[in-house]
Amino acid sequence: MEESKGTPESDFSIECFQNYSAPEVFVQGLAGIVDQQDVESMIRAQKQMLQRFEKTNEMLTNCNALSASRLKTVVPEFKKHIHLLADMKKDLDYIFKKVRVIKTKLNTQYPEAFAEAVRSSFAEECEEDVKTKHESSMSNRRSLHIKSEVAAESIDSTRRASK
């Protein structure tokens, strides 16, 4: 027994830990090492975090409930819109089908006049495209011109201020 006086086992009698499991003995050993104030501050911090998490959870639950109630009110409207769009698509498909049938009949009955009408229609579309592109480029030029005037005025004012 005198040989074990310098070892850690000499501080604790093996017989006193025989009633405890290994994890319990380990925890008891750690409890003696850790400062009690540090443990208390960790517990306080954990309680504060728990309170924050509970508040956040409550807020998210409320948000979820609000979203669910709004979804209930919006779903019927969306269904109406979907039905309306489907009906519109059917109507447009029917209209385009009729237009194709009419074009086919016109092409078979009056091929020369139909070809001329197609050419003139295509020419009008091209003119409209060119006109639209020209107008958009002019509006872009105007905005660039306005921006450059504003920039020039600010440069002039800074020059005057520095003199």
GUMARFI-40709 format. One record per residue: x, y, z of N, C-alpha, C in turn. Coordinates in steps of 0.001 Angstrom, whole numbers, plus 500000, padded with zeros to 6 digits. Layout:
<atoms>
XYZXYZXYZ...
</atoms>
This chain:
<atoms>
500811498818500000500000500000500000500861501255500000502039501192500579502889502356500624503395502730499248503451501803498322503895502090496966502903502977496239501643502930496588500609503665495880500366505057496465501199505521497372500987506825497994501159507960496994501997507854495992502238508936495037501311508886493840500425507945493738499545507807492571498191508439492847497430508792491775496095509376491982495142508428492676495351507128492527494453506180493168494560506247494682495680506757495157495850506803496604494932507850497228494554508885496458493666509924496984492253509389497185491803508512496313490449507982496380490515506499496690489741506105497587489681504685497901488847504004496842489304502905496309488603502172495268487291501636495805487254501343497076486037500783497640484875501784497623485140503077497733484041504049497795483375504240496429484031503888495341483454504035494009482872502745493451482865501694494233482374500414493721480865500434493493480128501302494168478683501369494003478267502230492812479218502926492155478921503830491049479398503222489731478741503647488644479180503186487317480345504057486854481012503623485816482184504348485318481832505774484890480716506013484168480388507395483811480125508276485029479493507717486048479229508496487255480525508878487953481460507967488003482762508243488609483482509326487819483383509254486494484023510245485621483431511630485857482101511715485942481434512994486163481809513553487526481859512710488530482254513165489861483683513702489849484538513046489080485924513522488971485993514874488287485179515061487230485160516349486531484573517446487405483583517106488219482949518103489077483960518726490028484922517959490422485951518498491313486917519394490578487053519238489274488015520024488494487422521354488031486147521350487631485509522521487035485082523495488122485280524804487846484891525856488774483369525989488774482771526071489946481314526109490074480723527386489471481431528512489560480946529763488971480867529666487445481843528986486848481806528795485401480602527958484990480324526942485786479173526083485501477887526892485605477783527721486644476586528543486816476418529547485681477506530153485220477409531108484104477010530393482812477500529155482629477084528386481460475601528049481523475132527712482704473713527383482873472854528620482596473288529807483108472554531046482833472513531341481337473655531179480671473710531427479229472798530452478473472777529210478907471904528228478265470435528573478480470088529060479673468699529458479931468300530643479060469209531608478922468923532754478058468722532304476611469588531419476134469444530910474774468149530137474610467789529376475636466525528624475595465344529583475483465372530671476251464298531660476166464223532274474768465390532611474214465416533179472851464868532178471835465283530928471968464807529904471036463304529692471168462806529747472401461364529589472606460605530752471989461115531983472149460473533149471537460508533041470014461659532652469487461798532497468048460852531419467531460762530337468262459872529252467868458422529731467865458046530514468873456686531040468941456418531987467775457396532847467470457236533765466344457106532998465026457909531982464847457826531180463622456507530420463545456012529958464684454716529283464711453609530252464303453654531470464842452669532486464462452763532826462982453974532961462485454186533259461068453637532124460208453884530906460614453392529744459881451867529718459874451248530018461021449787530033461103449208531136460221449835532302460243449387533411459400449506533054457929450629532451457553450833532037456164449800531003455744449496530083456631448502529045456314447125529661456122446761530632456977445439531251456836445361532071455552446431532772455220446426533542453972446418532631452760447088531504452868447089530538451770445679530014451531444940529767452620443567529290452483442705530289451724442927531570451960442122532585451276442551532787449833443808532549449539444332532821448196444145531637447245444132530429447767444033529235446914442800529261446015441613529605446523440468529659445610440647530679444477441254531821444802441510532823443762442460532268442706443514531604443152444454531016442201443767529975441328442889529182441925442172528172441149441299528832440087440638529938440462439827530678439486440702531193438342441861531759438702442759532290437674443286531174436773443607530045437360444095528911436568443011528447435607441783528360436100440667527946435250440455528966434128440527530245434473440376531306433475441460531216432407442707531019432831443811530897431866443639529671430975443171528566431538442946527365430731441853527611429696440776528298430110439707528632429163440212529566428066441017530541428470441576531474427479442466530736426490443251529791426967444119529018426084443285528211425099442220527586425588441336526824424699440731527741423637440265528927424079439678529878423139440689530326422093441904530637422539442939531076421589443322529950420631443428528733421145443716527600420256442635527461419197441379527602419603440263527511418664440335528635417627440628529863418091440729531010417179441854530803416172443034530384416645444157530169415726443869529042414739443161528029415197442776526943414303441868527474413207440875528288413583439966528880412600440713529794411633441645530579412155442437531466411289443238530647410283443847529544410747444603528682409814443690528109408734442484527703409138441530527152408160441154528225407136440895529446407622440543530538406714441706530857405786442930530907406328444101531167405488444263530091404425444052528843404815444178527738403862443133527868402757441893528188403113440842528365402112441162529521401172441622530658401774441967531807400942443128531489400008444093530750400502445253530401399687444848529494398531443925528577398775443489527687397684442588528418396700441742529357397166440825530045396266441493531198395526442344531963396226442992533138395637444491533116395951445258532251395294446681532111395651447503533378395421447278534101394313448078535295394029447775536407395023446498536647395274446114537700396216446578537357397629446514536089397990446955535667399319448454535881399478449219535522398454450674535709398510451015537189398651450298538053397906450534539495398001450167540012399393449061539518399948448651539941401294449681539517402335450241538323402174451265537850403117452507538728403017452912539065401771454094539928401587453872541302402194452718541897401950452462543238402493452366543203404014451772542148404556451681542001406008453074541869406626453929541083405969455306540906406460456065542219406388455858542997405294456536544285405148456084545252406242454788545260406563454285546131407625454879545751408974454995544454409237455592544009410503457043544439410595457763544324409482459177544737409482459293546225409728458416547015409098458450548462409315458153548802410773457182548112411368456859548351412776458027547988413679458711546885413367459879546486414164460978547525414073461242548005412856462289549009412664461912550288413399460649550692413289460195551910413954460312551770415467459929550621416008460008550381417451461459550400417918462333549756417151463753549745417530464332551147417475463950551923416452464451553289416318463980554142417492462698554002417869462172554775418997462861554400420304463113553115420508463779552707421749465224553196421777465898553180420606467276553680420585467297555184420794466284555883420279466219557326420494465975557638421966465124556880422613464878557127424034466135556813424841466881555780424427468148555483425103469141556608424893469175557142423664470091558269423387469710559474424220468390559727424327467940560870425128468364560704426581468182559510427106468556559306428503470068559424428681470831558932427710472288559082427783472676560551427678471981561299426808472259562719426645471950563466427941470833563143428566470463563779429829471483563442430902471901562178430951472900561780431946474214562507431717474629562671430446475892563351430182475786564834430521474604565465430305474429566863430696474522567023432200473913566127432938473959566183434398475396566013434882476110565085434266477505564858434660478345566097434351478120566713433182478877567912432809478580569051433776477322569226434155476968570280435103477620570055436458477678568811436899478302568552438200479804568793438144480427568482437001481861568739436848482120570238436852481266571004436128481428572455436097481265573060437491480288572575438236480059573130439566481228572800440501481828571632440366482976571298441226484184572137440839484330572436439535485442573303439104485281574707439666484039575220439610483777576564440141484035576597441640483646575518442328483829575487443774485301575414444138486103574746443296487537574624443619488281575907443319487762576787442422488421578063442124488160579008443248
</atoms>
